[in-house]
Amino acid sequence: MAETQGFTGTVLYEDGDHKYIWLGTEQKYSKGVIQTMQYLIIDQGRGVLLDPGGVHLFSRVVAAVSRYISIDKIDHIFFSHQDPDVSSGIALWLGVTKAKVHISSLWTRFLPHFGIVDPARVSGIEDKGGSLKLPSGTELRFLPAHFMHSPGQFNLWDPRSKILFTGDIGAAVFGEGEEVLFVEDFDRHIPLIQGFHTRYIASNSVARKWCDSVSRLDPEMIAPQHGAIYKGASVKRFLDWLSALRCGVDIADQIFGA
Amino acid sequence: MAETQGFTGTVLYEDGDHKYIWLGTEQKYSKGVIQTMQYLIIDQGRGVLLDPGGVHLFSRVVAAVSRYISIDKIDHIFFSHQDPDVSSGIALWLGVTKAKVHISSLWTRFLPHFGIVDPARVSGIEDKGGSLKLPSGTELRFLPAHFMHSPGQFNLWDPRSKILFTGDIGAAVFGEGEEVLFVEDFDRHIPLIQGFHTRYIASNSVARKWCDSVSRLDPEMIAPQHGAIYKGASVKRFLDWLSALRCGVDIADQIFGA
């Protein structure tokens, strides 16, 4: 993708009250570091930030957000799970905003290990999920995505834009200069997602369960934290592919080398 | 346990050349933060540090280590997996030591998100495991423990002390003032480990696989990163209990609330 596009981000959905923004990715490909994508929902001028990432990315993400909204208007930060590339910047984000953090209740007691974290600002999401009402009345839903890979992972469903933010699910690993924002050709995308999903997702049974619940939502886009966004025909192609994937404990003998 | 014991640590194994030390835990119980335990192996005067933990604990663990060995004699740091309570202090530890870091190759590309990390100092462990030769000739083994919970988790087997460091496996959650260093009565310990293992471990099939491989080692002690150390009769009791546990994707309907 063009460097300027990578840097400035793209509006994925917009109406009078509500915007869904892809905040871009690292400007320069960096070998040995997994690339991440951040998203921002703006609803009646107030912000919800999704997986803002680690210490490593903080200044870039602050700059990207501030092109769309002032940082002090971020009311909520959603963490899909506990990994360093998702949530290790928490202490910095709590410092520059008054936002409340939403993460699986499995991880609330682990967050203070990232640094100074006020537990009163962390809201644990129960296993079955929950919701978050925005100023316009639109209600975001925390959708269970446990064991894909994290034992406590949530997706964020926005029923207004029909965009499902999926954290690690759908993640692709690009080679240098190969990055695209949208999956244009699903067959060509498979080699970029095969390795990750086969090795990190816990089992086909849980993948199928997740695919069934996502199919019922009929999303316009599936937006992961790494790789590229699925839209149009590639949404269904991805769900069909993942439903049929043998992975994780299904192939434990192969992984453990027993 | 007595506060002074908690603070100063305990030598679990010792011979002329080789020591295995429990470095203690947080001196004060802190509600809302998961407690962690660190271990140090000293072999012919050189150190291997196990799961030294996050930013939050750095100064305590540095102080605890320095009672036994000078910090610059730590040659290796082992991270069982990528969670914040295990590895978020990596940039600080790389700053005060010349140590090499060992972690699953699944996580090497995620570590830079914790801060400044020189990839040349991180050694990715392949899925099937590996080993690390110490100055005395004793060879530590990286034993696969994937999906329990992390998709890329390793245990560290020390064949000389016969202590198996298990990261999250065996973790117990104590109430205030209930901490013990060793599991004295396994039946009374079950309620403290049941919740964690049922919810975080990916499946009974993988738990059984792990228990079988650990039984073959016949460890003297199983030393987890949280909770208490299993020794003597409690080792076998724990393995039998875990082998029979339905967990994770086995009970997905219950967890997802479907």
Interface residues (C-beta under 8 A of the other chain):
Chain A: G32 V33 I34 T36 G53 G54 V55 H56 L57 Q82 D83 P84 D85 S87 S88 L106 T108 R109 F110 L111 P112 H113 F114 G115 P119 D127 K128 G129 P144 H146 F147 H149 P151 R199 Y200 A202 S203 S205 V206 K209 S213 G248 V249 A252 I255 F256 G257 A258
Chain B: S30 G32 V33 I34 T36 G53 G54 V55 H56 L57 Q82 D83 P84 D85 S87 S88 L106 T108 R109 F110 L111 P112 H113 F114 G115 P119 D127 K128 G129 P144 H146 F147 H149 P151 R199 Y200 A202 S203 S205 V206 K209 S213 G248 V249 A252 I255 F256 G257 A258
